[in-house]
Amino acid sequence: MSNIVLRPKKNFGRTNGCVRCGRKRGMVRRYGIRMCRQCFRETAPAIGFKKYS
Ligand SMILES: [Zn+2]
């Protein structure tokens, strides 16, 4: 339940795409994270967000 899935492969801070899959569509840039909606949805519960409960 608590395993963090945030794993930036590429240069963090440089890319505008998702830090998880590199996508640039449906980006969620709130909360200081940069992930696409898909990854955000999967990662949100792990990092404390329960918006998609
Ligand atoms: Zn993604």
N, CA, C, O and the ligand as a Tripos MOL2 file, in Angstrom:
@<TRIPOS>MOLECULE
protein
  213   211    54     0     0
PROTEIN
NO_CHARGES

@<TRIPOS>ATOM
      1 N           0.8170   -1.2160    0.0000 N.3       1 MET1
      2 CA          0.0000    0.0000    0.0000 C.3       1 MET1
      3 C           0.8460    1.2580    0.0000 C.2       1 MET1
      4 O           0.4110    2.2990   -0.4920 O.2       1 MET1
      5 N           2.0220    1.1740    0.5340 N.am      2 SER2
      6 CA          2.7920    2.3920    0.7120 C.3       2 SER2
      7 C           4.0720    2.4160   -0.1150 C.2       2 SER2
      8 O           4.9840    3.1940    0.1630 O.2       2 SER2
      9 N           4.1330    1.5850   -1.1040 N.am      3 ASN3
     10 CA          5.3470    1.6210   -1.9310 C.3       3 ASN3
     11 C           5.2750    2.7630   -2.9270 C.2       3 ASN3
     12 O           4.3610    2.8310   -3.7490 O.2       3 ASN3
     13 N           6.2230    3.6380   -2.8460 N.am      4 ILE4
     14 CA          6.2440    4.7940   -3.7190 C.3       4 ILE4
     15 C           6.6520    4.3800   -5.1330 C.2       4 ILE4
     16 O           7.5790    3.5940   -5.3270 O.2       4 ILE4
     17 N           5.9530    4.9160   -6.0870 N.am      5 VAL5
     18 CA          6.2230    4.5050   -7.4550 C.3       5 VAL5
     19 C           6.8820    5.6230   -8.2480 C.2       5 VAL5
     20 O           7.0520    5.5300   -9.4630 O.2       5 VAL5
     21 N           7.2490    6.6780   -7.5340 N.am      6 LEU6
     22 CA          7.8840    7.7990   -8.2220 C.3       6 LEU6
     23 C           9.3110    7.4430   -8.6150 C.2       6 LEU6
     24 O          10.1990    7.3570   -7.7660 O.2       6 LEU6
     25 N           9.5130    7.2440   -9.8740 N.am      7 ARG7
     26 CA         10.8620    6.9200  -10.3150 C.3       7 ARG7
     27 C          11.2060    7.6620  -11.5950 C.2       7 ARG7
     28 O          11.0040    7.1350  -12.6880 O.2       7 ARG7
     29 N          11.7090    8.8430  -11.4790 N.am      8 PRO8
     30 CA         12.0870    9.5990  -12.6630 C.3       8 PRO8
     31 C          13.2360    8.9420  -13.3920 C.2       8 PRO8
     32 O          14.3240    8.7740  -12.8410 O.2       8 PRO8
     33 N          12.9900    8.5780  -14.6190 N.am      9 LYS9
     34 CA         14.0420    7.9310  -15.3980 C.3       9 LYS9
     35 C          14.9220    8.9750  -16.0690 C.2       9 LYS9
     36 O          16.1480    8.8770  -16.1030 O.2       9 LYS9
     37 N          14.2370    9.9700  -16.5960 N.am     10 LYS10
     38 CA         14.9770   10.9750  -17.3520 C.3      10 LYS10
     39 C          15.4520   12.1060  -16.4450 C.2      10 LYS10
     40 O          15.3190   12.0460  -15.2220 O.2      10 LYS10
     41 N          15.9880   13.1000  -17.0530 N.am     11 ASN11
     42 CA         16.4850   14.2290  -16.2780 C.3      11 ASN11
     43 C          15.3420   14.9390  -15.5730 C.2      11 ASN11
     44 O          14.4890   15.5590  -16.2090 O.2      11 ASN11
     45 N          15.3400   14.8460  -14.3290 N.am     12 PHE12
     46 CA         14.2700   15.4540  -13.5710 C.3      12 PHE12
     47 C          14.4390   16.9680  -13.5620 C.2      12 PHE12
     48 O          15.5300   17.4760  -13.3000 O.2      12 PHE12
     49 N          13.3770   17.6720  -13.8450 N.am     13 GLY13
     50 CA         13.4620   19.1150  -13.8500 C.3      13 GLY13
     51 C          13.6870   19.6690  -15.2320 C.2      13 GLY13
     52 O          13.5290   20.8640  -15.4810 O.2      13 GLY13
     53 N          14.0560   18.7880  -16.1150 N.am     14 ARG14
     54 CA         14.3190   19.2620  -17.4590 C.3      14 ARG14
     55 C          13.2010   18.8870  -18.4220 C.2      14 ARG14
     56 O          12.7900   19.6660  -19.2820 O.2      14 ARG14
     57 N          12.7440   17.6930  -18.2420 N.am     15 THR15
     58 CA         11.6740   17.2430  -19.1170 C.3      15 THR15
     59 C          10.3310   17.8000  -18.6870 C.2      15 THR15
     60 O          10.0860   18.0420  -17.5050 O.2      15 THR15
     61 N           9.4830   17.9950  -19.6530 N.am     16 ASN16
     62 CA          8.1530   18.4820  -19.3290 C.3      16 ASN16
     63 C           7.1480   17.3480  -19.2790 C.2      16 ASN16
     64 O           5.9820   17.5260  -18.9270 O.2      16 ASN16
     65 N           7.6390   16.1900  -19.6390 N.am     17 GLY17
     66 CA          6.7160   15.0550  -19.6860 C.3      17 GLY17
     67 C           6.5470   14.4190  -18.3230 C.2      17 GLY17
     68 O           7.1130   14.8610  -17.3230 O.2      17 GLY17
     69 N           5.7770   13.4050  -18.3190 N.am     18 CYS18
     70 CA          5.5480   12.6720  -17.0900 C.3      18 CYS18
     71 C           6.8510   12.0750  -16.5830 C.2      18 CYS18
     72 O           7.6350   11.5310  -17.3610 O.2      18 CYS18
     73 N           7.0810   12.1760  -15.2880 N.am     19 VAL19
     74 CA          8.3260   11.6600  -14.7280 C.3      19 VAL19
     75 C           8.3120   10.1370  -14.6790 C.2      19 VAL19
     76 O           9.3310    9.4910  -14.4360 O.2      19 VAL19
     77 N           7.1700    9.6080  -14.9080 N.am     20 ARG20
     78 CA          7.0560    8.1520  -14.8150 C.3      20 ARG20
     79 C           7.0870    7.5070  -16.1860 C.2      20 ARG20
     80 O           7.8230    6.5420  -16.3950 O.2      20 ARG20
     81 N           6.3160    8.0110  -17.1100 N.am     21 CYS21
     82 CA          6.2520    7.3590  -18.4140 C.3      21 CYS21
     83 C           6.6950    8.2830  -19.5320 C.2      21 CYS21
     84 O           6.8530    7.8440  -20.6710 O.2      21 CYS21
     85 N           6.8980    9.5500  -19.2270 N.am     22 GLY22
     86 CA          7.4170   10.4640  -20.2380 C.3      22 GLY22
     87 C           6.3680   11.0950  -21.1190 C.2      22 GLY22
     88 O           6.6910   11.8390  -22.0460 O.2      22 GLY22
     89 N           5.1500   10.8120  -20.8440 N.am     23 ARG23
     90 CA          4.0740   11.3760  -21.6500 C.3      23 ARG23
     91 C           3.9100   12.8520  -21.3820 C.2      23 ARG23
     92 O           4.2340   13.3450  -20.3010 O.2      23 ARG23
     93 N           3.4150   13.5360  -22.3550 N.am     24 LYS24
     94 CA          3.1950   14.9730  -22.1630 C.3      24 LYS24
     95 C           1.7220   15.3240  -22.2530 C.2      24 LYS24
     96 O           1.3360   16.4930  -22.2170 O.2      24 LYS24
     97 N           0.9410   14.3230  -22.3650 N.am     25 ARG25
     98 CA         -0.4910   14.5870  -22.4770 C.3      25 ARG25
     99 C          -1.1680   14.3510  -21.1370 C.2      25 ARG25
    100 O          -0.8480   13.4080  -20.4130 O.2      25 ARG25
    101 N          -2.0910   15.2120  -20.8310 N.am     26 GLY26
    102 CA         -2.8450   15.0520  -19.5900 C.3      26 GLY26
    103 C          -1.9630   15.2100  -18.3710 C.2      26 GLY26
    104 O          -2.0950   14.4830  -17.3870 O.2      26 GLY26
    105 N          -1.0680   16.1660  -18.4530 N.am     27 MET27
    106 CA         -0.1450   16.3460  -17.3390 C.3      27 MET27
    107 C          -0.8440   16.9080  -16.1130 C.2      27 MET27
    108 O          -1.7250   17.7630  -16.2130 O.2      27 MET27
    109 N          -0.4360   16.4130  -14.9640 N.am     28 VAL28
    110 CA         -0.9210   16.9570  -13.7080 C.3      28 VAL28
    111 C           0.2450   17.6560  -13.0380 C.2      28 VAL28
    112 O           1.1460   17.0110  -12.5020 O.2      28 VAL28
    113 N           0.2230   18.9530  -13.0720 N.am     29 ARG29
    114 CA          1.3440   19.7000  -12.5070 C.3      29 ARG29
    115 C           1.0040   20.3210  -11.1720 C.2      29 ARG29
    116 O           1.7260   21.1860  -10.6760 O.2      29 ARG29
    117 N          -0.0530   19.8960  -10.6150 N.am     30 ARG30
    118 CA         -0.4000   20.4020   -9.2970 C.3      30 ARG30
    119 C           0.4440   19.6890   -8.2640 C.2      30 ARG30
    120 O           1.0890   18.6770   -8.5400 O.2      30 ARG30
    121 N           0.4210   20.2250   -7.1100 N.am     31 TYR31
    122 CA          1.0880   19.6010   -5.9600 C.3      31 TYR31
    123 C           2.5840   19.4470   -6.1820 C.2      31 TYR31
    124 O           3.2490   18.7520   -5.4140 O.2      31 TYR31
    125 N           3.1250   20.0780   -7.2120 N.am     32 GLY32
    126 CA          4.5630   20.0050   -7.4160 C.3      32 GLY32
    127 C           5.0330   18.7320   -8.0720 C.2      32 GLY32
    128 O           6.2350   18.4760   -8.1530 O.2      32 GLY32
    129 N           4.1060   17.9400   -8.5370 N.am     33 ILE33
    130 CA          4.5180   16.7300   -9.2310 C.3      33 ILE33
    131 C           4.2260   16.8630  -10.7070 C.2      33 ILE33
    132 O           3.3560   17.6340  -11.1130 O.2      33 ILE33
    133 N           4.9380   16.1270  -11.4890 N.am     34 ARG34
    134 CA          4.6990   16.1800  -12.9220 C.3      34 ARG34
    135 C           4.4500   14.7760  -13.4530 C.2      34 ARG34
    136 O           5.3670   14.0480  -13.8320 O.2      34 ARG34
    137 N           3.2340   14.4490  -13.4610 N.am     35 MET35
    138 CA          2.8760   13.1450  -13.9910 C.3      35 MET35
    139 C           1.6370   13.2710  -14.8430 C.2      35 MET35
    140 O           0.8360   14.1900  -14.6750 O.2      35 MET35
    141 N           1.4910   12.3430  -15.7540 N.am     36 CYS36
    142 CA          0.2750   12.3410  -16.5400 C.3      36 CYS36
    143 C          -0.8700   11.8460  -15.6600 C.2      36 CYS36
    144 O          -0.6580   11.3190  -14.5670 O.2      36 CYS36
    145 N          -2.0290   12.0220  -16.1420 N.am     37 ARG37
    146 CA         -3.1930   11.6550  -15.3250 C.3      37 ARG37
    147 C          -3.2150   10.1640  -15.0080 C.2      37 ARG37
    148 O          -3.6310    9.7440  -13.9290 O.2      37 ARG37
    149 N          -2.7630    9.3900  -15.9620 N.am     38 GLN38
    150 CA         -2.7650    7.9460  -15.7430 C.3      38 GLN38
    151 C          -1.8410    7.5790  -14.5910 C.2      38 GLN38
    152 O          -2.2250    6.8540  -13.6740 O.2      38 GLN38
    153 N          -0.6150    8.0950  -14.6570 N.am     39 CYS39
    154 CA          0.3520    7.7800  -13.6130 C.3      39 CYS39
    155 C          -0.0650    8.4020  -12.2940 C.2      39 CYS39
    156 O           0.1240    7.8140  -11.2290 O.2      39 CYS39
    157 N          -0.6280    9.5850  -12.3720 N.am     40 PHE40
    158 CA         -1.0710   10.2460  -11.1510 C.3      40 PHE40
    159 C          -2.1460    9.4240  -10.4590 C.2      40 PHE40
    160 O          -2.1870    9.2930   -9.2360 O.2      40 PHE40
    161 N          -2.9870    8.8930  -11.2780 N.am     41 ARG41
    162 CA         -4.0770    8.0990  -10.7260 C.3      41 ARG41
    163 C          -3.5440    6.8640  -10.0150 C.2      41 ARG41
    164 O          -4.0750    6.4430   -8.9870 O.2      41 ARG41
    165 N          -2.4950    6.2960  -10.5740 N.am     42 GLU42
    166 CA         -1.9340    5.0950   -9.9660 C.3      42 GLU42
    167 C          -1.0660    5.4380   -8.7700 C.2      42 GLU42
    168 O          -0.9660    4.6690   -7.8130 O.2      42 GLU42
    169 N          -0.4480    6.5920   -8.8390 N.am     43 THR43
    170 CA          0.5170    6.9530   -7.8110 C.3      43 THR43
    171 C          -0.1130    7.7270   -6.6690 C.2      43 THR43
    172 O           0.3890    7.7110   -5.5450 O.2      43 THR43
    173 N          -1.1940    8.3940   -6.9550 N.am     44 ALA44
    174 CA         -1.8350    9.2520   -5.9650 C.3      44 ALA44
    175 C          -2.0740    8.5640   -4.6160 C.2      44 ALA44
    176 O          -1.7140    9.1210   -3.5790 O.2      44 ALA44
    177 N          -2.6560    7.4010   -4.6060 N.am     45 PRO45
    178 CA         -2.8880    6.7310   -3.3150 C.3      45 PRO45
    179 C          -1.6000    6.4530   -2.5720 C.2      45 PRO45
    180 O          -1.5640    6.4880   -1.3420 O.2      45 PRO45
    181 N          -0.5460    6.1770   -3.3140 N.am     46 ALA46
    182 CA          0.7310    5.8460   -2.6880 C.3      46 ALA46
    183 C           1.3770    7.0620   -2.0480 C.2      46 ALA46
    184 O           2.0930    6.9450   -1.0540 O.2      46 ALA46
    185 N           1.1200    8.2370   -2.6250 N.am     47 ILE47
    186 CA          1.7560    9.4260   -2.0900 C.3      47 ILE47
    187 C           0.8150   10.2430   -1.2140 C.2      47 ILE47
    188 O           1.1390   11.3520   -0.7890 O.2      47 ILE47
    189 N          -0.3340    9.6830   -0.9590 N.am     48 GLY48
    190 CA         -1.1780   10.3230    0.0300 C.3      48 GLY48
    191 C          -2.4580   10.9300   -0.5070 C.2      48 GLY48
    192 O          -3.3480   11.2780    0.2680 O.2      48 GLY48
    193 N          -2.5650   11.0620   -1.8110 N.am     49 PHE49
    194 CA         -3.7870   11.6350   -2.3600 C.3      49 PHE49
    195 C          -4.8480   10.5560   -2.5040 C.2      49 PHE49
    196 O          -4.5940    9.4510   -2.9820 O.2      49 PHE49
    197 N          -6.0170   10.9150   -2.0810 N.am     50 LYS50
    198 CA         -7.0740    9.9180   -2.1630 C.3      50 LYS50
    199 C          -8.2410   10.4820   -2.9460 C.2      50 LYS50
    200 O          -9.4090   10.2960   -2.6040 O.2      50 LYS50
    201 N          -7.8920   11.1500   -3.9700 N.am     51 LYS51
    202 CA         -8.9220   11.7900   -4.7710 C.3      51 LYS51
    203 C          -9.7180   10.7530   -5.5440 C.2      51 LYS51
    204 O         -10.9210   10.8930   -5.7660 O.2      51 LYS51
    205 N          -9.0080    9.7090   -5.9440 N.am     52 TYR52
    206 CA         -9.6580    8.6840   -6.7470 C.3      52 TYR52
    207 C          -9.9980    7.4720   -5.9020 C.2      52 TYR52
    208 O          -9.6990    6.3410   -6.2850 O.2      52 TYR52
    209 N         -10.5830    7.6860   -4.8270 N.am     53 SER53
    210 CA        -10.8740    6.5390   -3.9640 C.3      53 SER53
    211 C         -12.1800    5.8720   -4.3750 C.2      53 SER53
    212 O         -12.5900    4.8860   -3.7620 O.2      53 SER53
    213 ZN          2.8000    8.9940  -16.8820 Zn       54 ZN54
@<TRIPOS>BOND
     1     1     2 1
     2     2     3 1
     3     3     4 2
     4     3     5 am
     5     5     6 1
     6     6     7 1
     7     7     8 2
     8     7     9 am
     9     9    10 1
    10    10    11 1
    11    11    12 2
    12    11    13 am
    13    13    14 1
    14    14    15 1
    15    15    16 2
    16    15    17 am
    17    17    18 1
    18    18    19 1
    19    19    20 2
    20    19    21 am
    21    21    22 1
    22    22    23 1
    23    23    24 2
    24    23    25 am
    25    25    26 1
    26    26    27 1
    27    27    28 2
    28    27    29 am
    29    29    30 1
    30    30    31 1
    31    31    32 2
    32    31    33 am
    33    33    34 1
    34    34    35 1
    35    35    36 2
    36    35    37 am
    37    37    38 1
    38    38    39 1
    39    39    40 2
    40    39    41 am
    41    41    42 1
    42    42    43 1
    43    43    44 2
    44    43    45 am
    45    45    46 1
    46    46    47 1
    47    47    48 2
    48    47    49 am
    49    49    50 1
    50    50    51 1
    51    51    52 2
    52    51    53 am
    53    53    54 1
    54    54    55 1
    55    55    56 2
    56    55    57 am
    57    57    58 1
    58    58    59 1
    59    59    60 2
    60    59    61 am
    61    61    62 1
    62    62    63 1
    63    63    64 2
    64    63    65 am
    65    65    66 1
    66    66    67 1
    67    67    68 2
    68    67    69 am
    69    69    70 1
    70    70    71 1
    71    71    72 2
    72    71    73 am
    73    73    74 1
    74    74    75 1
    75    75    76 2
    76    75    77 am
    77    77    78 1
    78    78    79 1
    79    79    80 2
    80    79    81 am
    81    81    82 1
    82    82    83 1
    83    83    84 2
    84    83    85 am
    85    85    86 1
    86    86    87 1
    87    87    88 2
    88    87    89 am
    89    89    90 1
    90    90    91 1
    91    91    92 2
    92    91    93 am
    93    93    94 1
    94    94    95 1
    95    95    96 2
    96    95    97 am
    97    97    98 1
    98    98    99 1
    99    99   100 2
   100    99   101 am
   101   101   102 1
   102   102   103 1
   103   103   104 2
   104   103   105 am
   105   105   106 1
   106   106   107 1
   107   107   108 2
   108   107   109 am
   109   109   110 1
   110   110   111 1
   111   111   112 2
   112   111   113 am
   113   113   114 1
   114   114   115 1
   115   115   116 2
   116   115   117 am
   117   117   118 1
   118   118   119 1
   119   119   120 2
   120   119   121 am
   121   121   122 1
   122   122   123 1
   123   123   124 2
   124   123   125 am
   125   125   126 1
   126   126   127 1
   127   127   128 2
   128   127   129 am
   129   129   130 1
   130   130   131 1
   131   131   132 2
   132   131   133 am
   133   133   134 1
   134   134   135 1
   135   135   136 2
   136   135   137 am
   137   137   138 1
   138   138   139 1
   139   139   140 2
   140   139   141 am
   141   141   142 1
   142   142   143 1
   143   143   144 2
   144   143   145 am
   145   145   146 1
   146   146   147 1
   147   147   148 2
   148   147   149 am
   149   149   150 1
   150   150   151 1
   151   151   152 2
   152   151   153 am
   153   153   154 1
   154   154   155 1
   155   155   156 2
   156   155   157 am
   157   157   158 1
   158   158   159 1
   159   159   160 2
   160   159   161 am
   161   161   162 1
   162   162   163 1
   163   163   164 2
   164   163   165 am
   165   165   166 1
   166   166   167 1
   167   167   168 2
   168   167   169 am
   169   169   170 1
   170   170   171 1
   171   171   172 2
   172   171   173 am
   173   173   174 1
   174   174   175 1
   175   175   176 2
   176   175   177 am
   177   177   178 1
   178   178   179 1
   179   179   180 2
   180   179   181 am
   181   181   182 1
   182   182   183 1
   183   183   184 2
   184   183   185 am
   185   185   186 1
   186   186   187 1
   187   187   188 2
   188   187   189 am
   189   189   190 1
   190   190   191 1
   191   191   192 2
   192   191   193 am
   193   193   194 1
   194   194   195 1
   195   195   196 2
   196   195   197 am
   197   197   198 1
   198   198   199 1
   199   199   200 2
   200   199   201 am
   201   201   202 1
   202   202   203 1
   203   203   204 2
   204   203   205 am
   205   205   206 1
   206   206   207 1
   207   207   208 2
   208   207   209 am
   209   209   210 1
   210   210   211 1
   211   211   212 2
@<TRIPOS>SUBSTRUCTURE
     1 MET1         2 RESIDUE 1 A MET
     2 SER2         6 RESIDUE 1 A SER
     3 ASN3        10 RESIDUE 1 A ASN
     4 ILE4        14 RESIDUE 1 A ILE
     5 VAL5        18 RESIDUE 1 A VAL
     6 LEU6        22 RESIDUE 1 A LEU
     7 ARG7        26 RESIDUE 1 A ARG
     8 PRO8        30 RESIDUE 1 A PRO
     9 LYS9        34 RESIDUE 1 A LYS
    10 LYS10       38 RESIDUE 1 A LYS
    11 ASN11       42 RESIDUE 1 A ASN
    12 PHE12       46 RESIDUE 1 A PHE
    13 GLY13       50 RESIDUE 1 A GLY
    14 ARG14       54 RESIDUE 1 A ARG
    15 THR15       58 RESIDUE 1 A THR
    16 ASN16       62 RESIDUE 1 A ASN
    17 GLY17       66 RESIDUE 1 A GLY
    18 CYS18       70 RESIDUE 1 A CYS
    19 VAL19       74 RESIDUE 1 A VAL
    20 ARG20       78 RESIDUE 1 A ARG
    21 CYS21       82 RESIDUE 1 A CYS
    22 GLY22       86 RESIDUE 1 A GLY
    23 ARG23       90 RESIDUE 1 A ARG
    24 LYS24       94 RESIDUE 1 A LYS
    25 ARG25       98 RESIDUE 1 A ARG
    26 GLY26      102 RESIDUE 1 A GLY
    27 MET27      106 RESIDUE 1 A MET
    28 VAL28      110 RESIDUE 1 A VAL
    29 ARG29      114 RESIDUE 1 A ARG
    30 ARG30      118 RESIDUE 1 A ARG
    31 TYR31      122 RESIDUE 1 A TYR
    32 GLY32      126 RESIDUE 1 A GLY
    33 ILE33      130 RESIDUE 1 A ILE
    34 ARG34      134 RESIDUE 1 A ARG
    35 MET35      138 RESIDUE 1 A MET
    36 CYS36      142 RESIDUE 1 A CYS
    37 ARG37      146 RESIDUE 1 A ARG
    38 GLN38      150 RESIDUE 1 A GLN
    39 CYS39      154 RESIDUE 1 A CYS
    40 PHE40      158 RESIDUE 1 A PHE
    41 ARG41      162 RESIDUE 1 A ARG
    42 GLU42      166 RESIDUE 1 A GLU
    43 THR43      170 RESIDUE 1 A THR
    44 ALA44      174 RESIDUE 1 A ALA
    45 PRO45      178 RESIDUE 1 A PRO
    46 ALA46      182 RESIDUE 1 A ALA
    47 ILE47      186 RESIDUE 1 A ILE
    48 GLY48      190 RESIDUE 1 A GLY
    49 PHE49      194 RESIDUE 1 A PHE
    50 LYS50      198 RESIDUE 1 A LYS
    51 LYS51      202 RESIDUE 1 A LYS
    52 TYR52      206 RESIDUE 1 A TYR
    53 SER53      210 RESIDUE 1 A SER
    54 ZN54       213 GROUP 0 **** ****
